[in-house]
Structures are given as structure tokens and as C-alpha cells.
Amino acid sequence: MDDDDFRMESKQGVAWMITFTDLVSLMLTFFVLLFSMSNIKVDRWNDVIDALSQSLNPSSTKAEASATSSFNIETLFRKRAINLDYLASVLTDATSKDELLMNSRLLRMEDRLVIALPGDLLFEPGKAVLNDGAKKALFNLGGVLRNVGNRVGINGHTDPSPPSGTAYTSNWELSMGRATAVANTLKRSGFIEEITSFGYADSHYTQLPDIDAEKRQALGRRVDIVVFPTVGEF
């Protein structure tokens, strides 16, 4: 076999590859055409992308997961608890500028800060609906408290006289209703931490100082905003 015959046989041996290449090109064109005419399911497409990303670059996924676990939304927006001594000075200044709140009593106790609000200035006798002046005053007070992360509780109190001519059958219900009304107003002012409300009725009345009977009863009908030194819960 001479050189010319060998070259001819070699060309015939690879001729099938040209036909195969044309066939593959036509098939790819056909599938691309089908894909262009179909609707993509975005959720499944995203799953495919995520799976490929994890397979091709797993280190970035681990780094992202680690960062997310240690630096999440709660970490970003969680506020710190403010020192109660400093907070007492801030609240003293804030309450002294309000005609209603200036009648409240600010008590710095060992483990808490108490703002004793006079119930007679907040509510009508035997009722648990805040008057307009009280709503405005508490909304302004909430504007100060919403900047701190301290845990806050609301305690409602009454004098020993049973409620009469109202929708409440006991002082327990009345004190709880008033505490809830104050808590809801603070919430509407932008305070995002959890507020715990309690109604104590007249169970703490004997702990009040020995003062004039009328003033003692008025003091008994109070609502306490209690600020704790620890951070509140979401």
C-alpha cells in the first residue's frame, strides 16, 4: 500500500466523526429551542443553583453560615440595659417637664426603679380606660423607655374599697385592667421589649407609709412602672 492509498483510508476512517458532530449540534439546538419555549420554575432553578454553589465552593457556604449564626438579626437590634442610676436622672428630667407625670413618684430601690403613677390622674373612678392627657403623657414617657433594653413590668394597685357601678366585679380585675392599659400605651409608643403586667388589687396597701388616710388611699390607687437592671426578653 502506497502513501496515497493510506491517506485515503485514513480520511474515510474519520469521516463518521463529522456526521456525529453535526448530529450532536442539531440535538443541542433542539434542546435549547425546547428550553426557550418552556416556563422556568424559579424555586427549583434556585435549588439547582444552591446545590451547585455548595458543591463547587463549599468553603464560602460554611463561612456564611458561621457568620450568620454569630451575627444574626437579634444581635444587630438587641439593645443594652441602661444603668438604673443614670436612667433615674433621665426619667426625673422627663417627668418634671410633663404636667401629669410631675405628680408621679420616682423610687430608686436596690434592684429596680419604680415610677409610681397616680391612678386618679390616669383613669376615671372604677374604670381602666386612660384619659386623653394620660395617653399623651405615657406616650412621651414611652419615647424615653423605648431607647433602653431593660426589662419593664407594670403593676396595678387599688385601695381596699370594692369597685362599685363599674364593669369590674373585683379590685383584682380593675388593677389588672389598668396595668394592661398602661402597658399597651407604652407599646404603641415604640417600646419593643416584652412588658409583663400584674394586678395586685389592695394586697400591698398595708405596705404604704402611715400618712393621711385620703392621701394613702390615693397612693393606693396607683400604677407602677417597674424598670429592672437586666435586659428584657423578645
RAVEN-V202070 format. One record per helix or strand of 3 or more residues. SS is the DSSP state (2 for helix, 1 for strand). FROM is the first residue (numbers start at 0). TO is the last residue. Records with the same first field share a line. If there is no record, write none. Layout:
# RAVEN-V202070
SS->FROM-TO, FROM-TO
This chain:
# RAVEN-V202070
2->2-36, 41-55, 57-69, 72-76, 83-95, 100-102, 118-121, 131-144, 170-187, 204-206, 212-219
1->104-107, 111-117, 149-155, 194-198, 221-230
